[in-house]
Amino acid sequence: MHHHDDTETCVEQLRTALKANGITLPSLTVDLPTFAGAYAEAPLISLGNCNTSTARALTAALRKAAGR
């Protein structure tokens, strides 16, 4: 699998996992400069911006997953 394919898959899996927790990050995407570049590392994923309500929901989901 190419890094690009893996990165796209990772973005979709993250989007699905967030959605299962009632969280949407509208700006979630592959970072285009690293996606188009010829770097040795896999392209980066841009989580983007979110409002405070979304940040709180994400914090709660992560705390729950960590058992806190």
Buried (B, 14 or more C-beta within 10 A) or exposed (E): EEBEEEBBEBBEEBBEEBEEBEBEBEEBBBBEEBBEEEEEEBBBBBBEEBEEEBEEBBEBBEEEEEEE
